Amino acid sequence: MVTAKNSFTGLMCAIVCINSGFVLAQNTIQVNNILDFPRKEVVAVPVSQLRSFLNKNKESDLRIKDENGNLVMIQWIDNNGDGNNDELLFQANVGGHQKAVYRILSESGTPLAKSEISTYSRLVPERVDDYAWENDKVAFRMYGPKGQQEALQGIKSSTLSSGVDIWLKRTQLPVINKWYKGYLTDPMYYHKDSRGEGYDPYHVGNSRGTGGIGIWVNNKLQVSQNFVSSKTIAEGPLRTVFELTYEPWSEFGVRETKRISLDLGSDFSRFESDFTAEKQVPNYTIGITLHKNEGETQLNDKKGYYLHWEKIDDDFVGEGIVVDPKIVEKSIAFRSDVPDESNLYVITKPDKKLVYYAGFAWQKSGDIQTRQDWENRLQKQSEIIRNPLIITIK
């Protein structure tokens, strides 16, 4: 049996197991959940493990059905941009300590399963040059070079920051294009929760927002400025993936490429930063803004999850970071009287690659109601990452 183990340094996919010996046919995918709670997650099957099927059938004809015969939405993804698909994605639904079996079929005459609910990401030149991404639960954005230039010129609508902004959603449908279109005629359009969809009341400024990074030196965080280029790798519908690059930053001359992905149904974006540096770097630090020293924090170095729970306007928001505890050196809730310098910090070893998950949930969305609900979500996310779904192809 050949296994490919998932880790924090790989895409959040499943373990893929192929029976040894000659494979006569591939017509089922078995998904095994070893945890005690149900999971509905996007899983990735390497194209290389589907060769027996694809040698006889076209990629475009492949369909997947669940145990009840229902067509399942799929997505092919080219991770390295060479024009060839690397993985097949689908969303598995498996009970606690259960297995689910999906059938692989060649049905060229059967339309692909589609849904209005989707992941999505794009560069947004109509509002300077934000890069925004979303799924059915959460939305985020980061800020680009034109925004930096305008901010340095004193234009108030632009932002100089490598922090991560969050948009509070209470609809499963995409909002990015709609909200930015509204912004063109009303700059306050998405800052008002007047349509039953949610809004953006979250302040980032020079803070880390939810998941921005830096280098912690002498009780001060050194950070990059805005990203200088972006590349969309996949829009969706099951996983959106893109890359941001940054000019050298900090006294250590760090060059960074950040690959970000977000799966359908997840509260958490996956961040993967690749670094080179001119000088030895003491650490890489992940942060969550504490705004004006508001809200509650909880730091759990043993399990690698970090919680902030705060009230924004009339409802509570939980923000969080999940990371492999093996790379954590320490964590602190740093409070300052200087605007935007109060942050929860997770200080990690200075490896050339940093992988972590950052996300949030909003009380008004109906998804969580209490601080304990959010802590439970973070605990589950840490277990999910350590125990990926196991896939066997037969």
PALUM-683751 format. One record per residue (C-alpha): x, y, z; residue in one letter; residue number from 0. Coordinates in Angstrom, 1 decimal. Layout:
! PALUM-683751
R | X | Y | Z | a | NUM;
...
END
This chain:
! PALUM-683751
R | 0.0 | 0.0 | 0.0 | m | 0;
R | 1.3 | 3.4 | -0.9 | v | 1;
R | 0.3 | 6.4 | 1.3 | t | 2;
R | 0.8 | 10.1 | 0.8 | a | 3;
R | 0.5 | 11.8 | 4.2 | k | 4;
R | -1.0 | 15.3 | 4.4 | n | 5;
R | 0.8 | 17.8 | 6.7 | s | 6;
R | 1.0 | 21.5 | 7.4 | f | 7;
R | 3.5 | 21.8 | 4.6 | t | 8;
R | 1.1 | 20.3 | 2.0 | g | 9;
R | -2.3 | 21.3 | 0.7 | l | 10;
R | -5.0 | 20.5 | 3.2 | m | 11;
R | -6.1 | 17.4 | 1.3 | c | 12;
R | -6.5 | 13.7 | 2.3 | a | 13;
R | -4.3 | 10.7 | 2.7 | i | 14;
R | -4.5 | 8.8 | -0.6 | v | 15;
R | -4.1 | 5.0 | -0.4 | c | 16;
R | -3.8 | 2.8 | -3.5 | i | 17;
R | -3.9 | -1.0 | -3.2 | n | 18;
R | -0.7 | -2.6 | -4.3 | s | 19;
R | -0.6 | -4.8 | -7.3 | g | 20;
R | -2.2 | -4.5 | -10.8 | f | 21;
R | -5.3 | -2.3 | -10.8 | v | 22;
R | -7.9 | -3.6 | -13.2 | l | 23;
R | -10.3 | -0.7 | -12.7 | a | 24;
R | -10.9 | 2.4 | -10.6 | q | 25;
R | -14.5 | 3.0 | -9.9 | n | 26;
R | -14.8 | 3.9 | -6.2 | t | 27;
R | -13.3 | 6.4 | -3.8 | i | 28;
R | -13.7 | 5.4 | -0.1 | q | 29;
R | -13.4 | 8.2 | 2.4 | v | 30;
R | -12.6 | 7.3 | 6.0 | n | 31;
R | -13.1 | 9.7 | 9.0 | n | 32;
R | -11.2 | 8.5 | 12.1 | i | 33;
R | -12.5 | 11.4 | 14.3 | l | 34;
R | -15.6 | 11.2 | 16.4 | d | 35;
R | -17.5 | 14.1 | 14.8 | f | 36;
R | -19.0 | 14.4 | 11.3 | p | 37;
R | -17.0 | 16.2 | 8.6 | r | 38;
R | -17.9 | 17.8 | 5.4 | k | 39;
R | -14.7 | 18.8 | 3.7 | e | 40;
R | -13.1 | 19.3 | 0.3 | v | 41;
R | -10.7 | 16.4 | -0.5 | v | 42;
R | -8.1 | 16.2 | -3.2 | a | 43;
R | -7.2 | 13.2 | -5.2 | v | 44;
R | -3.9 | 13.4 | -7.2 | p | 45;
R | -4.4 | 12.9 | -10.9 | v | 46;
R | -1.5 | 10.5 | -10.8 | s | 47;
R | -3.7 | 8.2 | -8.7 | q | 48;
R | -6.5 | 8.2 | -11.3 | l | 49;
R | -4.4 | 6.9 | -14.2 | r | 50;
R | -6.2 | 3.6 | -14.5 | s | 51;
R | -9.5 | 5.5 | -15.1 | f | 52;
R | -8.0 | 8.3 | -17.2 | l | 53;
R | -6.2 | 6.0 | -19.5 | n | 54;
R | -9.6 | 4.8 | -20.7 | k | 55;
R | -11.7 | 8.0 | -20.2 | n | 56;
R | -11.4 | 11.7 | -20.6 | k | 57;
R | -11.1 | 14.1 | -17.7 | e | 58;
R | -14.0 | 16.1 | -19.0 | s | 59;
R | -16.3 | 13.0 | -18.9 | d | 60;
R | -15.5 | 12.1 | -15.2 | l | 61;
R | -18.4 | 12.3 | -12.8 | r | 62;
R | -18.6 | 11.4 | -9.1 | i | 63;
R | -21.8 | 10.1 | -7.4 | k | 64;
R | -22.4 | 9.5 | -3.7 | d | 65;
R | -23.9 | 6.4 | -2.1 | e | 66;
R | -27.4 | 7.6 | -2.9 | n | 67;
R | -26.6 | 8.1 | -6.6 | g | 68;
R | -26.5 | 11.9 | -6.3 | n | 69;
R | -24.1 | 13.8 | -8.5 | l | 70;
R | -21.3 | 15.5 | -6.6 | v | 71;
R | -19.7 | 18.8 | -7.6 | m | 72;
R | -16.1 | 18.4 | -8.7 | i | 73;
R | -13.2 | 20.7 | -9.6 | q | 74;
R | -10.0 | 20.0 | -11.5 | w | 75;
R | -7.0 | 22.1 | -10.3 | i | 76;
R | -3.7 | 23.0 | -11.9 | d | 77;
R | -1.5 | 23.9 | -8.9 | n | 78;
R | 1.7 | 24.8 | -10.7 | n | 79;
R | 0.4 | 26.5 | -13.8 | g | 80;
R | 1.9 | 24.1 | -16.3 | d | 81;
R | -1.5 | 23.6 | -18.1 | g | 82;
R | -2.1 | 20.1 | -16.7 | n | 83;
R | -4.4 | 19.3 | -13.9 | n | 84;
R | -2.8 | 18.0 | -10.8 | d | 85;
R | -5.7 | 17.2 | -8.5 | e | 86;
R | -9.4 | 16.3 | -8.6 | l | 87;
R | -11.4 | 18.0 | -5.8 | l | 88;
R | -14.8 | 17.0 | -4.4 | f | 89;
R | -16.6 | 17.7 | -1.1 | q | 90;
R | -16.9 | 14.5 | 1.0 | a | 91;
R | -19.6 | 14.2 | 3.7 | n | 92;
R | -18.6 | 11.6 | 6.4 | v | 93;
R | -20.0 | 10.8 | 9.8 | g | 94;
R | -17.9 | 10.4 | 12.9 | g | 95;
R | -15.9 | 7.1 | 12.8 | h | 96;
R | -17.6 | 6.4 | 9.5 | q | 97;
R | -16.7 | 5.6 | 5.9 | k | 98;
R | -18.4 | 7.0 | 2.8 | a | 99;
R | -18.1 | 5.5 | -0.7 | v | 100;
R | -18.2 | 7.6 | -3.9 | y | 101;
R | -18.4 | 6.2 | -7.4 | r | 102;
R | -16.3 | 7.4 | -10.3 | i | 103;
R | -18.1 | 7.3 | -13.6 | l | 104;
R | -17.6 | 8.3 | -17.2 | s | 105;
R | -20.8 | 10.1 | -18.2 | e | 106;
R | -20.2 | 12.6 | -21.0 | s | 107;
R | -23.9 | 13.2 | -21.4 | g | 108;
R | -24.5 | 14.1 | -17.8 | t | 109;
R | -24.1 | 17.8 | -17.0 | p | 110;
R | -21.6 | 18.6 | -14.2 | l | 111;
R | -23.2 | 19.3 | -10.8 | a | 112;
R | -23.3 | 23.1 | -10.2 | k | 113;
R | -24.3 | 25.4 | -7.4 | s | 114;
R | -24.8 | 29.1 | -6.8 | e | 115;
R | -22.8 | 28.5 | -3.6 | i | 116;
R | -19.1 | 28.7 | -4.4 | s | 117;
R | -15.6 | 29.9 | -3.5 | t | 118;
R | -14.3 | 32.8 | -5.4 | y | 119;
R | -11.3 | 35.2 | -5.5 | s | 120;
R | -10.0 | 38.0 | -7.7 | r | 121;
R | -8.0 | 41.2 | -7.9 | l | 122;
R | -10.3 | 44.2 | -7.5 | v | 123;
R | -8.9 | 47.1 | -9.6 | p | 124;
R | -12.2 | 49.1 | -9.3 | e | 125;
R | -11.3 | 49.7 | -5.6 | r | 126;
R | -7.7 | 50.5 | -6.0 | v | 127;
R | -6.2 | 47.0 | -6.1 | d | 128;
R | -7.6 | 44.9 | -3.2 | d | 129;
R | -7.3 | 41.1 | -3.5 | y | 130;
R | -10.6 | 39.6 | -2.2 | a | 131;
R | -11.6 | 36.0 | -1.6 | w | 132;
R | -14.7 | 34.2 | -0.1 | e | 133;
R | -16.7 | 31.1 | 0.3 | n | 134;
R | -20.2 | 30.3 | 1.6 | d | 135;
R | -19.2 | 31.3 | 5.2 | k | 136;
R | -16.5 | 34.0 | 5.2 | v | 137;
R | -14.8 | 36.6 | 3.1 | a | 138;
R | -11.3 | 38.3 | 3.3 | f | 139;
R | -9.2 | 40.8 | 1.5 | r | 140;
R | -5.7 | 42.2 | 1.4 | m | 141;
R | -4.2 | 45.4 | 0.0 | y | 142;
R | -2.1 | 46.0 | -3.1 | g | 143;
R | 0.5 | 48.4 | -4.5 | p | 144;
R | -1.8 | 51.1 | -5.8 | k | 145;
R | -3.5 | 51.3 | -2.5 | g | 146;
R | -0.1 | 51.7 | -0.8 | q | 147;
R | 0.9 | 54.5 | -3.2 | q | 148;
R | -2.3 | 56.3 | -2.6 | e | 149;
R | -2.1 | 55.8 | 1.2 | a | 150;
R | 1.3 | 57.3 | 1.2 | l | 151;
R | -0.1 | 60.3 | -0.7 | q | 152;
R | -2.7 | 60.8 | 2.0 | g | 153;
R | -5.8 | 59.5 | 0.2 | i | 154;
R | -8.1 | 58.3 | 3.0 | k | 155;
R | -9.9 | 55.6 | 1.0 | s | 156;
R | -6.7 | 53.6 | 0.5 | s | 157;
R | -4.8 | 51.4 | 3.0 | t | 158;
R | -1.2 | 50.8 | 3.7 | l | 159;
R | -1.1 | 47.4 | 5.4 | s | 160;
R | -0.2 | 43.7 | 5.0 | s | 161;
R | -2.9 | 42.8 | 7.6 | g | 162;
R | -5.8 | 40.6 | 6.6 | v | 163;
R | -9.2 | 42.2 | 6.5 | d | 164;
R | -12.4 | 40.2 | 7.1 | i | 165;
R | -15.9 | 40.7 | 5.8 | w | 166;
R | -18.8 | 39.5 | 8.0 | l | 167;
R | -21.2 | 37.4 | 5.9 | k | 168;
R | -24.7 | 36.1 | 6.7 | r | 169;
R | -25.5 | 34.7 | 3.3 | t | 170;
R | -24.1 | 31.6 | 1.6 | q | 171;
R | -24.1 | 33.3 | -1.7 | l | 172;
R | -21.1 | 35.2 | -3.1 | p | 173;
R | -20.9 | 38.9 | -2.2 | v | 174;
R | -17.6 | 40.2 | -3.5 | i | 175;
R | -18.7 | 41.3 | -7.0 | n | 176;
R | -22.0 | 42.7 | -5.7 | k | 177;
R | -20.4 | 44.7 | -2.8 | w | 178;
R | -17.7 | 46.2 | -5.0 | y | 179;
R | -20.2 | 47.1 | -7.6 | k | 180;
R | -22.2 | 48.9 | -4.9 | g | 181;
R | -19.0 | 50.6 | -3.8 | y | 182;
R | -18.7 | 52.4 | -7.2 | l | 183;
R | -21.8 | 54.5 | -6.5 | t | 184;
R | -21.7 | 54.5 | -2.7 | d | 185;
R | -18.3 | 54.2 | -0.9 | p | 186;
R | -20.1 | 53.1 | 2.3 | m | 187;
R | -22.1 | 50.4 | 0.5 | y | 188;
R | -20.5 | 47.4 | 2.1 | y | 189;
R | -19.9 | 49.1 | 5.4 | h | 190;
R | -23.6 | 49.0 | 6.2 | k | 191;
R | -25.5 | 45.8 | 7.1 | d | 192;
R | -28.8 | 46.9 | 5.4 | s | 193;
R | -29.4 | 44.1 | 2.9 | r | 194;
R | -29.4 | 41.0 | 5.1 | g | 195;
R | -26.0 | 39.8 | 3.6 | e | 196;
R | -23.5 | 41.2 | 6.1 | g | 197;
R | -21.0 | 44.0 | 6.0 | y | 198;
R | -17.4 | 45.2 | 6.7 | d | 199;
R | -17.1 | 46.9 | 10.1 | p | 200;
R | -13.6 | 45.4 | 10.8 | y | 201;
R | -10.7 | 47.8 | 11.2 | h | 202;
R | -7.2 | 46.6 | 10.1 | v | 203;
R | -5.0 | 49.6 | 9.7 | g | 204;
R | -1.4 | 48.7 | 10.4 | n | 205;
R | -2.5 | 45.8 | 12.7 | s | 206;
R | -2.3 | 42.2 | 11.6 | r | 207;
R | -6.1 | 41.9 | 11.1 | g | 208;
R | -6.9 | 38.2 | 11.2 | t | 209;
R | -3.7 | 36.3 | 10.1 | g | 210;
R | -1.2 | 38.9 | 9.0 | g | 211;
R | 2.5 | 38.2 | 9.7 | i | 212;
R | 5.7 | 39.9 | 10.8 | g | 213;
R | 8.9 | 39.4 | 12.7 | i | 214;
R | 9.0 | 40.0 | 16.4 | w | 215;
R | 12.1 | 41.9 | 17.6 | v | 216;
R | 12.6 | 43.7 | 20.9 | n | 217;
R | 8.9 | 44.0 | 21.6 | n | 218;
R | 8.2 | 45.4 | 18.2 | k | 219;
R | 6.8 | 43.8 | 15.0 | l | 220;
R | 8.5 | 44.4 | 11.7 | q | 221;
R | 6.1 | 44.0 | 8.8 | v | 222;
R | 5.9 | 44.2 | 5.0 | s | 223;
R | 4.0 | 46.8 | 3.1 | q | 224;
R | 1.2 | 45.9 | 0.6 | n | 225;
R | 1.7 | 43.0 | -1.8 | f | 226;
R | 3.2 | 44.0 | -5.2 | v | 227;
R | 1.8 | 41.4 | -7.5 | s | 228;
R | -1.0 | 38.7 | -7.5 | s | 229;
R | -1.8 | 35.6 | -9.4 | k | 230;
R | -5.1 | 33.7 | -9.4 | t | 231;
R | -4.5 | 30.0 | -9.6 | i | 232;
R | -8.1 | 28.7 | -9.1 | a | 233;
R | -11.4 | 30.6 | -8.6 | e | 234;
R | -13.5 | 27.7 | -7.4 | g | 235;
R | -16.2 | 26.4 | -7.0 | p | 236;
R | -14.7 | 24.1 | -4.3 | l | 237;
R | -11.3 | 25.7 | -3.6 | r | 238;
R | -10.0 | 29.1 | -4.5 | t | 239;
R | -6.2 | 29.6 | -4.7 | v | 240;
R | -4.0 | 32.6 | -5.4 | f | 241;
R | -0.5 | 34.0 | -4.7 | e | 242;
R | 0.7 | 37.3 | -3.5 | l | 243;
R | 4.3 | 38.5 | -3.7 | t | 244;
R | 6.0 | 41.2 | -1.5 | y | 245;
R | 9.0 | 43.5 | -1.9 | e | 246;
R | 11.9 | 42.7 | 0.5 | p | 247;
R | 10.9 | 43.7 | 4.0 | w | 248;
R | 12.3 | 44.1 | 7.6 | s | 249;
R | 15.9 | 44.6 | 8.6 | e | 250;
R | 16.5 | 41.0 | 7.5 | f | 251;
R | 15.7 | 41.5 | 3.8 | g | 252;
R | 12.9 | 39.0 | 3.7 | v | 253;
R | 11.4 | 38.1 | 0.3 | r | 254;
R | 8.0 | 36.5 | 0.5 | e | 255;
R | 5.6 | 34.7 | -1.7 | t | 256;
R | 2.3 | 33.9 | 0.0 | k | 257;
R | -0.1 | 31.3 | -1.4 | r | 258;
R | -3.6 | 31.5 | 0.1 | i | 259;
R | -6.4 | 29.0 | -0.4 | s | 260;
R | -10.0 | 28.7 | 0.9 | l | 261;
R | -12.3 | 25.7 | 0.7 | d | 262;
R | -16.0 | 25.6 | 0.5 | l | 263;
R | -17.6 | 25.2 | 3.9 | g | 264;
R | -14.5 | 26.2 | 5.9 | s | 265;
R | -14.1 | 29.1 | 8.4 | d | 266;
R | -10.4 | 29.1 | 7.7 | f | 267;
R | -8.1 | 30.3 | 5.0 | s | 268;
R | -4.9 | 28.4 | 4.5 | r | 269;
R | -1.8 | 30.6 | 4.3 | f | 270;
R | 1.5 | 29.2 | 3.0 | e | 271;
R | 4.5 | 31.7 | 2.9 | s | 272;
R | 7.8 | 30.9 | 1.2 | d | 273;
R | 10.7 | 33.0 | 2.4 | f | 274;
R | 14.2 | 33.8 | 1.5 | t | 275;
R | 16.2 | 36.3 | 3.6 | a | 276;
R | 19.5 | 38.2 | 3.4 | e | 277;
R | 20.2 | 37.8 | 7.1 | k | 278;
R | 19.2 | 35.1 | 9.7 | q | 279;
R | 15.6 | 35.7 | 10.8 | v | 280;
R | 14.8 | 35.2 | 14.5 | p | 281;
R | 11.2 | 34.1 | 14.0 | n | 282;
R | 8.1 | 34.6 | 11.9 | y | 283;
R | 5.1 | 35.8 | 13.8 | t | 284;
R | 1.3 | 35.5 | 13.0 | i | 285;
R | -1.1 | 38.0 | 14.5 | g | 286;
R | -4.7 | 38.9 | 15.3 | i | 287;
R | -5.6 | 42.5 | 16.0 | t | 288;
R | -6.9 | 43.2 | 19.5 | l | 289;
R | -8.2 | 46.5 | 18.3 | h | 290;
R | -8.4 | 48.8 | 21.2 | k | 291;
R | -7.4 | 46.1 | 23.7 | n | 292;
R | -10.9 | 44.8 | 23.5 | e | 293;
R | -12.3 | 41.3 | 23.8 | g | 294;
R | -11.0 | 38.0 | 25.3 | e | 295;
R | -8.0 | 36.0 | 24.2 | t | 296;
R | -7.0 | 32.4 | 24.7 | q | 297;
R | -3.6 | 31.0 | 23.8 | l | 298;
R | -3.1 | 27.2 | 23.5 | n | 299;
R | 0.5 | 26.4 | 22.5 | d | 300;
R | 0.0 | 22.7 | 23.3 | k | 301;
R | -2.7 | 22.2 | 20.6 | k | 302;
R | -1.7 | 25.1 | 18.4 | g | 303;
R | -4.9 | 27.2 | 18.4 | y | 304;
R | -5.3 | 30.8 | 19.4 | y | 305;
R | -8.6 | 32.6 | 20.0 | l | 306;
R | -9.9 | 36.1 | 20.1 | h | 307;
R | -13.5 | 36.9 | 21.0 | w | 308;
R | -14.8 | 40.5 | 20.6 | e | 309;
R | -17.9 | 42.5 | 20.2 | k | 310;
R | -18.2 | 44.5 | 17.0 | i | 311;
R | -21.2 | 46.8 | 16.9 | d | 312;
R | -24.1 | 44.6 | 18.4 | d | 313;
R | -22.8 | 41.1 | 17.9 | d | 314;
R | -19.7 | 39.0 | 18.7 | f | 315;
R | -17.0 | 37.8 | 16.3 | v | 316;
R | -14.5 | 35.1 | 17.0 | g | 317;
R | -11.2 | 35.2 | 15.2 | e | 318;
R | -8.6 | 32.5 | 15.4 | g | 319;
R | -5.3 | 31.0 | 14.2 | i | 320;
R | -4.5 | 27.3 | 14.0 | v | 321;
R | -0.9 | 26.1 | 13.5 | v | 322;
R | 1.3 | 23.1 | 14.0 | d | 323;
R | 2.3 | 23.3 | 17.7 | p | 324;
R | 5.7 | 21.9 | 16.8 | k | 325;
R | 6.8 | 25.1 | 15.2 | i | 326;
R | 5.5 | 27.5 | 17.9 | v | 327;
R | 8.1 | 29.1 | 20.1 | e | 328;
R | 5.7 | 31.1 | 22.3 | k | 329;
R | 2.5 | 33.2 | 22.1 | s | 330;
R | 1.6 | 36.5 | 23.7 | i | 331;
R | -1.3 | 38.9 | 23.9 | a | 332;
R | 0.6 | 42.1 | 23.4 | f | 333;
R | -1.3 | 45.2 | 24.5 | r | 334;
R | -0.3 | 48.8 | 23.6 | s | 335;
R | -1.6 | 52.3 | 23.8 | d | 336;
R | -0.4 | 52.9 | 20.3 | v | 337;
R | -3.2 | 52.5 | 17.7 | p | 338;
R | -3.1 | 49.1 | 15.8 | d | 339;
R | -0.2 | 47.8 | 17.8 | e | 340;
R | -2.3 | 45.6 | 20.1 | s | 341;
R | -2.2 | 42.1 | 18.7 | n | 342;
R | -2.3 | 38.5 | 19.7 | l | 343;
R | 1.0 | 37.1 | 18.4 | y | 344;
R | 2.0 | 33.5 | 17.7 | v | 345;
R | 5.8 | 33.4 | 17.4 | i | 346;
R | 7.1 | 30.5 | 15.3 | t | 347;
R | 10.5 | 29.1 | 14.3 | k | 348;
R | 12.2 | 30.9 | 11.4 | p | 349;
R | 11.7 | 28.1 | 8.8 | d | 350;
R | 11.7 | 28.9 | 5.1 | k | 351;
R | 8.1 | 27.9 | 4.8 | k | 352;
R | 5.3 | 28.9 | 7.2 | l | 353;
R | 1.9 | 27.2 | 7.0 | v | 354;
R | -1.1 | 28.2 | 9.2 | y | 355;
R | -4.8 | 28.6 | 9.1 | y | 356;
R | -6.6 | 31.8 | 10.0 | a | 357;
R | -10.4 | 32.4 | 10.1 | g | 358;
R | -13.4 | 33.7 | 11.9 | f | 359;
R | -17.1 | 33.2 | 12.7 | a | 360;
R | -19.8 | 35.9 | 13.2 | w | 361;
R | -22.5 | 35.5 | 15.8 | q | 362;
R | -25.1 | 37.2 | 13.5 | k | 363;
R | -24.5 | 34.6 | 10.8 | s | 364;
R | -26.2 | 32.0 | 13.0 | g | 365;
R | -23.2 | 29.7 | 12.7 | d | 366;
R | -22.0 | 30.2 | 16.3 | i | 367;
R | -23.5 | 31.9 | 19.3 | q | 368;
R | -21.0 | 31.8 | 22.2 | t | 369;
R | -17.3 | 32.0 | 22.8 | r | 370;
R | -17.4 | 28.3 | 23.7 | q | 371;
R | -18.8 | 27.6 | 20.3 | d | 372;
R | -15.9 | 29.3 | 18.7 | w | 373;
R | -13.3 | 27.6 | 20.9 | e | 374;
R | -14.9 | 24.2 | 19.9 | n | 375;
R | -14.6 | 25.2 | 16.2 | r | 376;
R | -10.9 | 25.9 | 16.7 | l | 377;
R | -10.3 | 22.7 | 18.6 | q | 378;
R | -12.0 | 20.7 | 15.8 | k | 379;
R | -9.9 | 22.5 | 13.1 | q | 380;
R | -6.7 | 21.5 | 14.9 | s | 381;
R | -7.9 | 17.9 | 15.0 | e | 382;
R | -8.9 | 18.0 | 11.4 | i | 383;
R | -5.5 | 19.2 | 10.3 | i | 384;
R | -3.7 | 16.5 | 12.3 | r | 385;
R | -6.1 | 13.8 | 11.1 | n | 386;
R | -7.0 | 14.3 | 7.5 | p | 387;
R | -9.7 | 12.2 | 5.9 | l | 388;
R | -8.2 | 8.9 | 4.5 | i | 389;
R | -9.0 | 8.1 | 0.8 | i | 390;
R | -8.7 | 4.7 | -0.7 | t | 391;
R | -9.2 | 4.4 | -4.5 | i | 392;
R | -10.3 | 1.0 | -5.9 | k | 393;
END
